Amino acid sequence: MMLKDLGWFILKDNPIINLWVKYFVSFDKLETKKLDSFMRFSSKNKFYANHKTEFIGKEDIRAGFDDLTGSYKYPCTTGFTSGTTNTPLKLKRSLKSIIYDEACLKKHWYEQGAPLMPRIAILRGDVIEQKDIENSIYWKETKLTRRLSMSSFHLSANTIQCYLEKLENFKPDIILAYPSSIAAFSKLVAQLNWKPNWHMTGVFTSGEHANSADRAITERVFSNVFDHYGAAERVARLQQCKYGNYHIKNGYSKVEFLEVDGKFEIIGTAYHNRAMPLVNYRTGDYINELPCDEQCQCGLNSSYVKAIEGRETGVIVSPSGRTFPFAGLCQIVWQVIGLSEAQYVQRSADEILIRYSTLDGCASSELEEKFHLSVIHNLGNEFKISFEYMSKIPRNKSGKLSPVVVEYV
């Protein structure tokens, strides 16, 4: 933990880098020269020599992963995403893209008034060691980077006082959270008439669609809430200002829109990531109206949209009242090899059925065993888990896979 904290401080979170981001970096305008250089680089990639269509998607990445990433010989990291289908997708990220990604996030904080070296509390899907949980410690703290990572998986009426005592002691300048996680926190503390007794820049949400009810309860407790849209593939970023508009960060990636059935799909080109050069990547996320080019009241010189259409996700609630948002559940499937799709079906307070399909089209007891172990590692032992193999998981009325289904009241 200490070595990771030191590495993060050196590479991404020290005063020199933060000064550069706060005062000298802008992500509002497209960097044409860098984009042109990236497009020349991508044109020589084996993947695009074999791929002749204008747009690419997740299935193209899975099928052509080796061609897409094989020519990059510099240090890079491996990440995963699963989207709303619980289908693991392996990704590569160059060190440059990691630095730019972090810088773009920080720029959002600074635009809303965060200090140069903010203290940051995080309420997302972080997994806490069992020995700490047994001692009522539901967080991890890093000293150099001033971060308090709190488990969203252990929030309940029985534990909320522990969270509040730690948060009041830590006094974060900003909170980074899944919308449903910070909403669950806000509902619990609102019953106690609690609000921060120190100055905070605000709460920054990401990872899932923020519905109006969750946002309202969060604003009631914390006042300032800023959402942002991003993707694990690093192909698009839209960040919300204090007037509620989502500003398109073309300095982060080139963002375009493709009309599909009266809506506009977000298409991105990640021109800072040569480890996995994604060009005209279809995100599967939509806006209902094309961006506005008039200057926003906030003063930023970038196009913006009013809203981003959210995907259906869902939340699982345990018998003890702990909430598990889908954005946090995603990490369960990352290391489940051979999985094609999965769906969590909560049939009662303590029973979850996991429907799944496989890449080879066959049921697998070995896959189920690994899946089960991953569920226990992330969610604990409160649930009875069962599995159902399906060649294709049924879709909802919109023709989409619902990643979480709740069948009881």
ABEGO torsion letter per residue (X at the ends): XAAAAAAAAAAABBAAAAAAAAAABBAABBBAAAAAAAAAAAAABAAAAABABABBBAAAAAAAAAAAAAABABBBBBBBBAEAAGBBBBBBBBAAAAAAAAAAAAAAAAAAGBBABBBBBBBBABBBBAAAAAAGBABBBBAAAGBBBBBAAABBAAAAAAAAAAAAAAGBABBBBBAAAAAAAAAAAAAAGBBBABBBAEBBBBGBBBBAAAAAAAAAAAGBBBBBBBBAAGABBBBBBAAGBBBBBAAABBBBBBBBGGBBBBBBBBAABAABBBBGBBAGBBBABBBBABBBAAGBBBBBBABBBBBBBEBBBBAAGBBBBAAAAAAAAAABBGBABBBBBBABAABBBBBBBBAAGBBBAAAAAAAAAAAAAAAEAABBBBBBBBABBBBBAAGBBBABBBABX
